Amino acid sequence: MIEKGSSDIHIILHDHPEPPRLLVIPKTTLKRFLITLPLGIVLVLLVAVAFSLWWKAPPVSGRVSMPSLPGRPDVSDGSEAEGELKALKLAQVAMQNKLAQTTVNESELWLGPVKKPYALQDLTAKGFLKLDSIALEDGAGKRVLRFNLINSGAPEDRVTGHIFVFQIDNRGLAPYPAMTAQEWLEGIRYNKGESFAVARLRPVEAPFPPADSDSRFLVIVFSREGDLLIRQELTGPFKASGQ
């Protein structure tokens, strides 16, 4: 390369076997190239970054949504919370009343393998429910006790709870609903009985294994809160079921 005090840069190219060639590059062109090339690279990088940010940004629709005005508080939610609080207070008062009214006689009630509910009240004398249309289907290998659970109050005063029926003979107790051996040993909770809700009439059908002719039945009905509504022994003779 030969450089003199001039405005050009002279470069001799040796391209064997061709004769040498002289390449002349103006200094201004070279300076412009060395300056514009980095600037171009920086500009391309900035454009690429801006494009990537624009591409990742969520699309903006043409419509501008007006901010929603603060609405009224949800009255239903507030009413529901107030209702639950009121129901809780009423339940606490009811439990206190149950504890105050619990007597020694109530603790002597025999409920079979069912554990006596905490602070049980014996409401059998109030007659909220009664048994009607008691019938027994007794055949070879099949025994079914049927009866209707009658609501003695108004239909709108629906009664809910749990039903147990026990067949008793010389061989012991046969329960309805069926129980596990562990439940027999530990005692079954009152809410493990068959659930019911009765406004007027509710049929009950309790199957049992064959038993002695002098067997009897014990029907125990609890309210949903664990109060005793019915404790009645059925000794027969029973009406034969037509089903």
matplotlib code that plots the C-alpha trace (Angstrom):
import matplotlib.pyplot as plt

x = [0.0, 1.4, 0.0, 1.1, -0.1, -3.1, -6.9, -6.7, -5.5, -3.5, -3.5, -1.4, -3.1, -0.9, -2.9, -0.4, 0.2, -1.6, 0.4, -0.1, -3.1, -3.6, -6.7, -7.5, -10.0, -10.8, -10.3, -13.6, -15.4, -13.6, -14.3, -17.9, -18.1, -16.4, -18.8, -22.1, -21.6, -21.7, -24.5, -26.5, -25.9, -27.1, -30.1, -31.1, -30.7, -33.0, -35.6, -35.5, -36.0, -38.8, -40.5, -40.2, -41.7, -44.6, -45.2, -45.4, -47.7, -51.4, -53.6, -55.6, -59.1, -60.4, -63.1, -62.2, -64.2, -65.5, -64.5, -67.4, -69.0, -68.8, -71.9, -74.1, -72.8, -74.1, -77.2, -77.7, -74.2, -74.7, -78.1, -76.7, -73.9, -76.3, -78.6, -75.8, -74.7, -78.3, -78.7, -75.4, -76.7, -80.0, -78.2, -76.1, -79.2, -80.9, -77.9, -77.9, -81.6, -81.0, -78.3, -80.5, -83.5, -81.5, -82.8, -81.6, -84.5, -83.3, -79.9, -81.6, -83.2, -82.1, -81.2, -79.7, -76.3, -76.9, -74.9, -77.0, -76.6, -75.0, -77.6, -80.5, -84.0, -86.8, -89.5, -91.5, -94.4, -94.9, -96.0, -94.3, -94.3, -96.2, -96.1, -99.0, -100.0, -97.5, -97.2, -94.8, -93.9, -92.7, -91.6, -88.9, -85.6, -87.3, -88.7, -89.6, -91.2, -93.1, -94.7, -95.5, -93.9, -96.7, -96.1, -98.6, -98.1, -98.8, -97.2, -95.1, -93.6, -91.5, -89.6, -86.2, -84.0, -82.7, -84.5, -83.3, -85.2, -84.1, -85.4, -85.1, -85.4, -83.6, -80.6, -80.1, -80.5, -80.7, -80.3, -81.6, -79.7, -77.0, -74.0, -70.4, -68.8, -66.7, -69.9, -71.4, -68.4, -67.9, -71.6, -73.2, -73.9, -77.5, -77.0, -76.0, -79.6, -81.7, -82.2, -85.7, -87.7, -91.5, -94.1, -97.1, -96.2, -93.0, -92.9, -90.2, -89.2, -86.8, -85.5, -84.4, -83.2, -85.7, -86.5, -88.5, -92.2, -92.2, -89.7, -90.4, -89.2, -87.8, -88.2, -86.0, -86.3, -84.1, -84.4, -81.7, -80.3, -80.2, -83.4, -85.5, -88.8, -90.0, -89.0, -91.6, -91.7, -93.8, -94.8, -97.5, -99.6, -98.7, -100.8, -99.5, -97.9, -99.4, -96.2]
y = [0.0, 3.4, 6.5, 10.0, 13.4, 13.3, 12.8, 9.2, 5.9, 3.9, 0.1, -2.2, -5.6, -8.4, -11.0, -13.6, -14.3, -11.1, -7.8, -5.7, -3.4, -0.1, 0.5, 4.1, 4.8, 8.4, 9.1, 10.9, 7.9, 5.6, 7.9, 8.1, 4.3, 3.8, 6.2, 5.2, 1.5, 1.5, 4.0, 1.8, -1.2, 0.6, 1.9, -1.6, -2.9, -0.1, -0.8, -4.5, -3.8, -1.4, -3.9, -6.7, -4.5, -3.6, -7.2, -8.3, -5.5, -6.4, -5.2, -2.1, -2.1, 0.9, 1.5, 3.2, 1.6, 4.1, 3.3, 1.6, 3.7, 2.4, 0.2, -0.4, -3.0, -6.5, -6.5, -10.2, -11.0, -8.8, -10.2, -13.8, -13.0, -11.4, -14.4, -16.8, -14.7, -14.6, -18.4, -19.0, -16.9, -18.7, -22.1, -21.1, -20.0, -23.3, -25.3, -23.4, -24.1, -27.8, -28.0, -26.3, -28.6, -31.9, -34.2, -37.4, -39.3, -38.4, -39.9, -43.2, -43.6, -46.8, -46.0, -49.4, -49.0, -45.3, -43.0, -40.4, -37.0, -34.3, -32.4, -34.5, -33.3, -35.9, -34.3, -37.5, -36.1, -33.1, -35.4, -33.7, -37.0, -40.3, -43.7, -44.9, -47.8, -50.2, -53.5, -56.4, -58.5, -61.8, -64.5, -67.1, -65.3, -61.9, -59.6, -55.9, -53.5, -50.7, -47.7, -44.0, -41.2, -38.5, -34.8, -33.8, -30.1, -27.9, -28.9, -25.7, -26.8, -29.5, -31.8, -33.2, -35.7, -39.3, -42.7, -46.0, -49.2, -52.2, -55.8, -57.5, -61.2, -64.0, -63.6, -59.9, -56.8, -56.3, -52.6, -50.5, -48.8, -51.5, -50.8, -52.0, -54.0, -51.0, -48.9, -51.6, -51.5, -47.7, -46.7, -45.1, -41.4, -40.3, -38.6, -41.9, -42.9, -42.7, -39.0, -37.8, -34.6, -34.8, -32.1, -34.5, -38.1, -40.0, -43.8, -45.9, -49.4, -51.3, -54.7, -57.3, -60.9, -63.7, -63.6, -65.4, -65.0, -63.2, -60.6, -56.9, -53.6, -50.4, -47.2, -44.3, -40.9, -38.0, -34.4, -32.9, -31.2, -34.5, -34.3, -37.4, -37.2, -40.9, -43.8, -46.5, -50.2, -52.2, -55.6, -56.6, -58.3, -56.5, -56.0, -58.1, -56.0, -56.4, -55.5]
z = [0.0, -0.9, 0.9, 0.0, 1.0, -1.2, -0.8, -2.1, -0.8, -3.3, -3.0, -5.3, -5.9, -6.9, -8.7, -10.0, -12.9, -13.9, -13.7, -10.5, -10.4, -8.6, -6.6, -5.7, -2.8, -1.9, 1.8, 2.1, 0.8, 3.2, 6.1, 5.1, 4.9, 8.3, 10.0, 8.3, 8.7, 12.5, 12.5, 10.1, 12.3, 15.4, 13.6, 12.4, 16.0, 17.3, 14.6, 15.5, 19.2, 18.6, 16.2, 18.8, 21.5, 19.3, 18.3, 21.9, 23.0, 23.4, 20.5, 21.2, 19.8, 18.0, 20.6, 23.9, 26.7, 29.3, 32.8, 34.7, 37.3, 40.8, 41.2, 44.2, 46.7, 46.2, 48.4, 48.0, 49.3, 52.3, 53.0, 52.8, 55.2, 57.6, 57.3, 58.1, 61.1, 62.4, 61.8, 63.8, 66.7, 66.7, 66.6, 69.6, 71.6, 70.6, 71.8, 75.1, 75.6, 74.8, 77.4, 80.0, 79.3, 79.2, 82.0, 83.6, 82.0, 78.5, 79.2, 80.1, 76.7, 75.0, 71.3, 70.4, 68.8, 68.0, 70.2, 72.0, 70.3, 72.3, 74.3, 72.9, 73.6, 73.8, 71.6, 71.1, 73.3, 70.9, 68.1, 65.2, 63.3, 63.5, 61.9, 59.7, 57.4, 59.0, 57.0, 56.9, 53.9, 55.4, 53.0, 52.5, 52.7, 52.4, 55.1, 54.5, 57.0, 55.3, 56.9, 56.2, 58.0, 58.5, 59.3, 61.9, 61.3, 58.3, 55.0, 54.9, 58.2, 56.6, 59.0, 58.1, 59.8, 60.0, 60.4, 62.0, 62.2, 64.2, 64.0, 67.4, 68.0, 70.0, 67.7, 68.4, 66.4, 62.6, 61.6, 58.9, 57.3, 57.4, 59.6, 59.6, 62.4, 63.4, 63.8, 66.0, 68.2, 68.4, 68.2, 65.2, 64.8, 64.6, 61.2, 59.6, 59.5, 56.3, 55.5, 55.0, 54.4, 54.8, 54.2, 54.3, 53.9, 53.3, 52.7, 54.4, 53.3, 55.5, 54.4, 57.0, 57.1, 58.2, 61.9, 64.6, 64.5, 67.8, 66.6, 67.1, 65.6, 67.1, 65.0, 66.0, 64.2, 64.9, 63.7, 61.6, 64.7, 66.7, 68.7, 69.2, 67.3, 67.4, 69.5, 69.0, 69.3, 66.8, 68.1, 65.7, 64.5, 61.3, 58.3, 55.4, 52.7, 49.3, 47.5]

ax = plt.figure().add_subplot(projection="3d")
ax.plot(x, y, z, "-o")
ax.set_aspect("equal")
plt.show()
